[in-house]
Amino acid sequence: MAKNNLTTVTEFILMGFTDYPRLEMLLFLVFLSLYLVTLLGNVGMIILIQLEVQLHTPMYFFLSHLSLLDACYSSVITPQILATLTTGKTVISFGQCAAQFFFFTICAGTECFLLAVMAYDRYVAIRNPLLYTVAMNPRICWSLVVGAYVCGTSGAILRTTFTFTLSFCGNNQIDFFFCDLPPLLKLACSDTTNTEIVIGFFGNFFSANALVILISYLLIIKAILRVKSSGGRAKTFSTCASHLTVVALFFGTLIFMYMRSGSRKSPEEDKVVSVFYTVVIPMLNPLIYSLRNKDVKAAFKKVTGRFQMSQRP
């Protein structure tokens, strides 16, 4: 069929997990449980940091924004997965698909920049602990966070514009559970060269964030090695362990998802990896930061203790 006879796409069909109809109810319950735990963990972390004065430090200020991003991240994707599992096939308009892609890209892009900021924060805390609160004063902290949001939003605007100004005609079935870039590019019937150039350009920012984190941790390791006692080295590094775990999970899955060659990709692998970084990681992050963190545990006990006291007659 000639290209000019193809019908312009005005809506997409998200195929999701329709290959497994017998598992739809089980998958629905699993994703619903993960989503509720994600919201409870991340919103709870934000509230805890706001209520407990002990946590009013730069590290937890950045962590509260990471929790906000994770809650939004999951809320952009998981309700769509639940709808797909409920109906089998979900029709989503062109505008709704663009909006979902835009907000997903804001969350993912901003989180990349924020994780780099948090790595720098850990380096400052370990390198100059006595001057930490001076070097990372509220004005600096807000500047770094606002910068992360601005960079994430700017990238999302450009990527969304270049992606959804492509021509989509003919096939409108997205073999995925949300509007992500790789499956959308497969449906485009116009030249995607400019879009791929923009993607590559912002891929350099992704690499730059990873480089900032790598350099920060190399400097952190260098500073830790200067600590004379082994106990002191272990205690110092433990303050970075949670962040390093989150970085490894987030960047590791993104690299696997978006930087593999096309010949090595399969739709089923992409779905599994996408579920991990859009649903599982946002749920794990507050658990990672709380289970091994004495400050968070102590703050939680104080807040729950005050709540229990307030309920007594």
C-alpha positions in Angstrom: 0.0 0.0 0.0 1.3 3.5 -0.8 2.3 5.6 2.1 -0.1 8.4 1.1 -3.0 6.0 1.3 -2.3 5.0 4.9 -4.6 6.3 7.6 -3.0 8.7 10.1 -3.1 7.3 13.6 -5.2 9.2 16.1 -5.1 6.5 18.8 -2.9 3.6 19.9 -3.7 0.2 21.4 -1.4 -0.9 24.2 -1.1 -4.6 24.0 0.5 -5.0 27.4 0.5 -8.5 28.7 -2.3 -9.8 26.4 -0.1 -12.8 25.5 -0.8 -14.3 29.0 -4.7 -14.1 29.4 -4.7 -16.8 32.1 -2.3 -14.7 34.2 -4.1 -11.4 33.9 -5.9 -11.6 37.3 -2.7 -12.7 39.1 -0.6 -10.0 37.4 -3.3 -7.4 38.3 -3.1 -8.3 42.0 0.7 -8.3 41.9 1.0 -4.9 40.2 -1.7 -3.4 42.4 0.1 -4.6 45.5 3.4 -3.2 44.2 1.8 0.1 43.5 0.2 0.4 46.9 3.5 -0.4 48.6 5.3 2.1 46.4 2.9 4.9 47.3 2.9 4.0 51.0 6.7 3.8 51.1 7.6 6.9 49.1 4.8 9.2 50.5 5.6 7.8 54.0 9.3 8.7 53.5 8.4 12.3 52.5 6.1 12.7 55.5 8.7 11.3 57.8 11.4 13.6 56.6 9.1 16.6 56.9 8.0 15.7 60.5 11.3 14.7 62.0 13.8 17.5 62.7 16.6 15.0 62.9 16.2 14.3 59.2 16.3 18.0 58.1 19.7 17.6 56.5 20.8 17.9 52.8 20.9 14.1 52.3 17.3 13.6 53.4 16.2 16.8 51.5 17.4 15.2 48.3 16.0 11.8 49.4 12.5 13.4 49.8 12.7 14.6 46.2 13.8 11.1 45.0 10.7 9.7 46.8 8.5 12.3 45.2 9.9 11.4 41.7 9.5 7.6 42.4 5.8 8.1 43.5 5.1 10.1 40.4 7.1 7.8 38.2 5.0 4.8 39.3 1.8 6.7 39.1 2.4 7.6 35.4 2.9 3.9 34.5 1.3 1.5 36.9 -2.4 2.7 36.6 -2.0 2.1 32.8 -0.7 -1.4 33.4 -3.7 -2.1 35.7 -6.1 -0.8 33.1 -4.5 -3.0 30.4 -4.7 -6.1 32.6 -8.4 -5.3 33.3 -9.6 -4.7 29.8 -7.1 -6.8 27.8 -6.4 -4.1 25.3 -6.3 -0.4 26.2 -7.0 2.2 23.6 -5.1 5.5 24.3 -5.5 8.6 22.3 -2.6 10.2 20.6 -2.7 13.2 23.1 -2.9 10.9 26.1 0.1 8.8 24.8 2.1 12.0 24.3 1.2 13.2 27.8 2.2 9.8 29.4 5.5 9.8 27.5 6.2 13.4 28.6 5.6 12.9 32.3 7.4 9.5 32.3 10.4 11.2 30.6 10.4 14.1 33.1 10.5 11.6 36.0 13.2 9.4 34.5 15.4 12.4 33.3 15.1 14.3 36.5 15.9 11.2 38.6 19.1 10.7 36.6 20.3 14.3 37.4 19.1 14.0 41.0 21.1 10.8 41.6 24.2 12.6 40.3 23.5 15.4 42.8 23.1 12.9 45.6 26.4 11.4 44.7 28.1 14.8 44.9 26.3 15.4 48.2 27.8 12.2 49.7 31.3 13.2 48.5 31.0 16.6 50.2 29.8 15.0 53.4 32.7 12.6 53.5 35.4 14.9 52.2 34.6 17.8 54.5 32.3 16.6 57.3 32.9 19.7 59.5 32.0 22.0 56.7 29.2 19.9 55.2 26.3 22.0 56.3 28.0 25.2 55.2 29.0 23.8 51.8 25.5 22.3 51.3 23.4 25.1 52.7 19.7 25.4 51.8 20.3 27.8 48.9 22.8 25.4 47.3 20.5 22.4 47.9 17.5 24.1 46.3 19.7 25.3 43.4 20.8 21.7 42.7 17.3 20.3 43.0 15.8 23.0 40.8 18.6 22.4 38.3 17.7 18.7 38.2 14.1 19.4 37.5 14.8 22.1 34.9 17.2 19.7 33.0 14.8 16.8 33.3 11.8 18.9 32.1 13.8 20.5 29.2 14.9 17.1 28.0 11.3 15.8 28.2 9.9 18.7 26.2 12.5 18.2 23.4 12.1 14.4 23.3 8.3 14.5 23.3 8.3 17.2 20.6 10.6 15.3 18.3 8.9 11.9 18.9 5.3 13.0 18.4 5.9 15.2 15.4 6.7 12.0 13.6 4.1 10.6 11.3 2.3 7.5 12.6 0.1 5.7 10.0 -1.2 2.2 9.5 -0.4 -0.1 12.4 -1.3 1.5 15.8 -0.7 -1.5 18.1 2.1 -0.9 20.6 3.4 -4.2 21.9 4.1 -2.7 25.3 2.3 -1.6 28.4 2.9 2.2 28.1 4.0 4.7 25.5 7.8 4.3 25.5 10.2 5.4 22.9 11.5 2.2 21.3 8.0 0.7 20.5 6.8 4.2 19.2 9.7 4.5 16.8 8.9 1.1 15.4 5.4 2.4 14.4 6.7 5.7 12.8 6.2 5.8 9.0 8.4 8.9 8.6 12.1 9.5 8.8 13.3 9.1 12.4 16.8 10.4 11.9 16.3 13.8 13.7 14.6 12.1 16.6 17.4 9.6 16.9 20.0 12.4 16.9 18.1 14.1 19.8 18.0 10.8 21.6 21.7 10.4 21.1 22.3 14.0 22.3 20.5 13.4 25.5 22.2 10.1 25.9 25.3 12.1 26.3 23.7 13.8 29.3 22.9 10.4 30.7 26.5 9.4 30.3 27.6 12.7 31.9 25.4 11.9 35.0 26.9 8.5 35.2 30.4 10.0 34.9 29.7 12.5 37.8 28.5 9.6 39.9 31.6 7.5 39.0 34.0 10.3 39.8 32.2 11.2 43.0 32.5 7.6 44.2 36.1 7.3 43.2 36.8 10.4 45.3 34.7 9.0 48.1 36.7 5.7 48.1 39.9 7.8 48.1 38.7 9.7 51.1 37.6 6.5 52.9 41.0 4.9 52.4 42.5 7.8 54.4 40.5 6.8 57.4 42.9 4.9 59.7 40.6 2.5 61.5 38.8 -0.3 59.6 35.7 0.4 61.7 35.7 4.0 60.7 36.1 3.1 57.0 33.1 0.7 57.3 31.0 3.3 59.1 31.8 6.0 56.5 31.1 3.8 53.5 27.8 2.6 55.0 26.4 6.1 54.6 26.9 5.7 50.8 25.8 2.0 50.5 22.1 2.8 50.0 22.6 5.4 47.4 25.1 3.2 45.5 22.6 0.4 45.5 19.9 2.7 44.1 22.3 4.0 41.4 23.3 0.5 40.4 19.7 -0.7 40.0 18.5 2.4 38.2 21.4 3.0 35.7 21.9 -0.7 35.3 18.4 -1.4 34.0 18.4 1.8 31.8 21.6 0.8 30.2 20.3 -2.8 29.6 17.0 -1.4 28.2 18.2 1.4 25.9 21.8 0.8 25.0 21.7 -2.7 23.7 22.0 -3.2 19.9 18.7 -3.8 18.1 19.7 -7.3 17.1 19.9 -8.3 20.8 16.6 -7.0 21.8 13.3 -8.9 22.2 9.9 -7.5 23.1 9.5 -9.9 26.1 12.9 -8.9 27.6 12.0 -5.3 27.2 8.7 -5.7 29.0 10.4 -7.5 31.9 13.2 -4.9 32.2 10.7 -2.0 31.9 8.6 -3.5 34.7 11.7 -3.6 36.9 12.7 0.0 36.5 9.2 1.6 36.3 7.4 -0.5 39.0 9.9 -2.5 41.1 12.7 0.1 41.6 10.4 2.9 42.8 9.0 0.4 45.4 12.5 -0.7 46.5 14.1 2.7 46.9 12.4 3.7 50.2 13.0 0.2 51.5 16.7 0.4 50.6 17.1 3.8 52.3 15.2 2.8 55.5 16.2 -0.8 56.2 19.9 0.0 56.6 19.5 3.5 57.9 19.6 4.0 61.7 18.5 7.6 61.4 15.3 6.7 59.4 14.5 3.9 61.8 15.0 6.1 64.9 12.9 8.9 63.3 10.1 6.4 62.5 10.0 5.1 66.1 9.8 8.7 67.3 7.0 9.7 65.0 5.0 6.5 65.7 5.6 7.0 69.4 4.3 10.6 69.3 1.3 9.4 67.3 0.5 6.7 69.8 0.8 9.1 72.7 -1.6 11.5 71.0 -4.2 8.8 70.7 -4.2 8.0 74.4 -7.1 9.6 76.4 
